[in-house]
């Protein structure tokens, strides 16, 4: 059953179902589904608009591309891209545009569009930093969208600055902009977002993991499980119920240590489903897993004896 679920649902689409239990079934009875394609291998396109104050994690069961536009200013473009190498002439032209940007508030949006289209070099980072301190929400979001999809870890310090902004839309734009950075700086940045005061910002980081390596995804799940917010803990548990493999067990055991009883119950239920074992405590689960881990293959199916 889980293998089939993986082909249908994005990991975070089911977060709205907090408290969902997996019933009495177990992986043992579902071995015949092992050959199904996993959702983590299927391409997912993230495009559209984010309704103000709401995360896509609260959406109905549909792919991200199918979700309706809600008219927000946030434009979600997730194509990977890199900074261009600018010539000396282009650098001079960019600097001239930056000066115009500072002098003419009425043309700022237009100037940013021209910069993104024609002068997309790493030199724009200092401008984005400057914009983050201007207090203009609309221009700040546009500047962060300009960085969206960039693969360079150099954008993370700028996004980290934006994560401290008073505007929820600015903080959301910063999280979305980080989606294609694929090193540890992404993991640390998303870990910080899990402590945001806004539920939408906290949960959005988990929406971005389709773009990440498996190693980074599980590092993020681990960060999510240690968040001080139970909604993030629960979202991580439910993500791991979809993307289950041998690396998910240690993280789910951490879920059994959550101060929230619903998170503890969901983590225990997930472990019971995946391992066909009923654990009363995190310590019991940890001790059992230490002794029995080598009995399971990468996809959590028992190895042939």
MOGI-V154382 format. One record per pair of residues at least 12 apart in sequence whose ideal C-beta (glycine too) atoms are under 8 Angstrom apart, sorted by the first residue. I is the first residue (numbers start at 0). J is the second residue. If there is no record, write none. Layout:
I/J  I/J
This chain:
0/24  0/29  0/32  1/26  1/29  1/32  1/240  1/241  1/243  1/272  1/273  2/29  2/32  2/33  2/34  2/35  2/37  3/32  3/35  4/241  5/35  5/36  5/37  5/38  5/39  5/241  5/242  6/35  6/36  6/37  6/38  6/41  7/38  7/60  8/38  8/60  8/241  9/38  9/43  9/62  9/63  9/206  9/209  10/38  10/205  10/208  10/237  10/238  10/241  10/242  11/55  11/56  11/202  11/205  11/206  11/234  11/237  11/238  12/56  12/58  12/59  12/60  12/61  13/60  13/237  13/241  14/56  14/57  14/202  14/205  14/230  14/233  14/234  14/237  14/238  15/56  15/57  16/237  17/230  17/233  17/237  17/261  17/265  18/261  18/264  18/265  19/237  19/265  20/264  20/265  20/268  21/240  21/268  21/269  21/271  21/272  24/272  25/271  25/272  25/273  25/275  26/272  26/273  26/274  26/275  26/299  26/300  27/275  27/301  30/300  33/298  33/300  37/242  38/241  38/242  39/209  39/213  39/216  39/242  43/62  43/63  43/64  43/209  44/62  44/63  44/64  44/77  45/63  45/64  45/75  45/77  45/178  45/206  45/207  45/209  46/63  46/64  46/75  46/76  46/77  47/63  47/64  47/66  47/67  47/68  47/75  48/68  48/69  48/70  48/71  48/72  48/73  48/74  48/75  49/69  49/71  49/73  49/75  49/171  49/199  50/69  50/70  50/71  51/69  51/71  51/167  51/168  52/167  52/197  52/199  53/69  53/199  54/198  54/199  54/202  54/203  54/206  55/203  55/206  56/202  56/203  56/205  56/206  56/234  63/206  71/168  72/137  72/140  72/168  73/140  73/144  73/168  73/171  73/172  73/175  74/144  75/147  75/175  76/144  76/147  76/148  77/147  77/148  77/175  77/178  77/179  77/210  78/148  79/148  79/150  79/179  79/210  80/119  80/148  80/149  80/150  80/179  81/149  81/150  81/151  82/119  82/120  82/121  82/149  82/151  83/118  83/119  83/120  84/120  85/118  85/120  85/122  89/117  89/118  89/120  90/120  90/122  92/117  92/118  93/114  93/118  93/120  93/122  93/123  96/110  96/113  96/114  96/118  97/114  97/126  100/126  107/135  107/138  108/137  108/138  108/141  111/138  111/141  111/142  111/145  114/126  114/145  115/145  119/145  121/151  121/153  123/145  124/153  124/154  124/157  126/142  127/142  127/143  127/145  127/146  127/157  128/157  128/160  130/142  131/157  131/160  131/161  131/164  131/169  136/166  136/168  136/169  139/161  139/164  139/166  139/169  139/172  140/166  140/168  140/169  140/172  143/158  143/161  143/169  143/172  143/173  143/175  143/176  144/172  144/175  144/176  146/158  146/176  147/172  147/175  147/176  147/178  148/176  148/178  148/179  149/176  149/179  149/180  150/179  150/180  150/181  151/180  152/180  152/182  152/184  152/185  154/176  154/177  154/180  155/177  155/180  155/184  155/185  155/187  155/188  158/173  158/174  158/176  158/177  158/188  159/173  159/188  159/191  161/173  162/174  162/188  162/191  162/192  162/195  167/197  167/199  167/200  170/192  170/195  170/197  170/200  171/197  171/199  171/200  171/203  174/189  174/192  174/200  174/203  174/204  174/207  175/203  175/207  177/189  177/207  178/207  178/210  178/211  179/210  181/210  181/211  181/212  181/215  182/215  183/215  183/218  185/211  185/215  186/215  186/218  186/219  186/222  189/204  189/207  189/219  189/222  190/219  190/222  190/226  192/204  193/222  193/223  193/226  193/228  193/231  194/226  194/227  194/228  198/230  201/226  201/228  201/230  201/231  202/230  202/231  202/234  204/219  204/223  205/219  205/223  205/231  205/234  205/235  205/238  208/238  216/242  217/246  217/247  217/250  220/235  220/238  220/239  220/247  220/250  221/250  221/253  223/235  223/238  224/236  224/250  224/253  224/254  224/257  225/253  229/257  229/258  229/259  229/261  229/262  232/254  232/257  232/259  232/262  233/259  233/261  233/262  233/265  235/250  235/254  236/251  236/254  236/262  236/265  236/266  236/269  237/265  239/251  239/269  240/269  240/272  243/269  243/273  243/298  243/299  244/297  244/298  244/299  245/292  245/295  245/296  245/297  245/298  245/299  247/273  247/299  248/270  248/273  248/274  248/288  248/292  248/299  249/288  251/266  251/269  251/270  251/273  252/266  252/270  252/281  252/284  252/285  252/288  253/266  253/281  254/266  254/269  255/267  255/270  255/278  255/280  255/281  255/284  256/281  267/284  270/284  273/299  274/288  274/291  274/295  274/299
